[in-house]
Amino acid sequence: MFELTSQTAIVTGSATGIGEAIAHRLGRAGAVVAVADLNLEGAEAVAKAIGNGAFGVQMDVTNRESVEAAVAHVIVKTGRLDILVNNAGIGGKAAPLWEQTDEDWRKIIAVNMDSIFFCCRAVIQQMRLQGYGRIVSIASIAGKEGNPNMTGYSATKAAVIGFTKSLAKEVATEGITVNAVSPAVIRTKILEQLTEAQVEYMTARIPMRRTGTPEEIAAVVHFLASPDSSFVTGQTYDASGGRATY
């Protein structure tokens, strides 16, 4: 089930954390994975660990030229592009609104939202030519409920959900599905950007009373990235240990 043999996947921000787990999962399912990250050395190390033809590619998701060049390289190298996982993201500065600067705001918009626009636009024509594609973006439960002292993060993740629903409708008849996954707090390096009090606040709101693992998110992404999700589009799948209410 969820076989991906002969398919090509790009996973952004996949040198570490959730992205790394997703890249490994898709590679085990048979996909040739382009491990895309600003850190090329880290991306190449992950690709080597995955095997199955995986390769690293440098990508600055906040820069249109970098994104387009990386996507073009992947298509030339493999001859196709079936899966895009928009995973790259940051937590941003943990502080109330009145302590946020213009720079804080612009940075999180660039990494968490501009990247989705650049990456989806860069791959969509190839997927339309193929008559097939799977786009999965990593949102967050914060995009549904909002977390205090994380206005930028919550706003950008809400935007990811809205963008997903809109793009899904644009290509719904072309064999392309577009979905999102909304994790609750996952124990990755991104938590190092937050205070322990914030992590405790988010964990306390999870009925399972624990953080999730990158591998648990990768399992949901795997389904949405597979041919088996053919009648699922424009959806946001929660992986929140029971926290989500809608």
C-alpha positions, 0 to 999 in steps of 0.5 A: 500500500502507498507504493511510490516506486518510479515517482520523484518527490521534493521535500523542503527543509528535509535535512533535519526534523519532520522533513528528514523523517518524511524524506526517509519514509517516501524513500522507503516507499520507493520514491526518488527523493530530492532532499531540498534544504538551504544546508546542502551538506546536511541534505546530501548526508540525509540523501546518502542515508536514504539511498534509492537514488535520493540526492541533495539539492540546495534550495532557499525557499524564500528566494524565487530564483533558488526555488525555480532553479532547484525544481528545474534541476530535479526535473532534468535529473529524474525526468518527472516530478510527482510529489512536493512536500512543503515542510520548510518552516520556522517558529519565529520569535516567541514574544507578544505582539508589542515585542515583535519587530518588522523584521520578525514579521517579514522573516516568518512570512518569507519562510512559512508562506512565501515558500509555499507560493514559490514552491507550488508555482514552480512545480504545478505546470510539470504536474499539470503536464503529467496529469498527476501530482501530490502536494502536501504542506505542513501547517500547524494546529496553531493555524486553526486555534492560534497560540499566544506569543506566536502571532506570526507563526499562527497567522502563516500556518492559517494562511497555509491552510487557506492556500491549500484549499484554494489551490486544490480547487484550481487543479481538482480535475487534473489528477493533482491533489493538494492537502495539508497536515496540521501537527500539534507540538512535535519534538524537533529542533524548532522547539529550541526557538520557543520557551519551555513555558510555551512548549508546556502550554502546547503539550498540556492542551494535547489529550494524549499528554505528549508531543508527537514524533516526526515519524508520526507526521511522516506517516500521514504525509505518506498517505497524502503523497500516494496514489491511494489518496486520489479522492482526498483534496483540499483537506487539512489532516490533523496529527495533534494527539486529539487537540484539534476540535475541527 
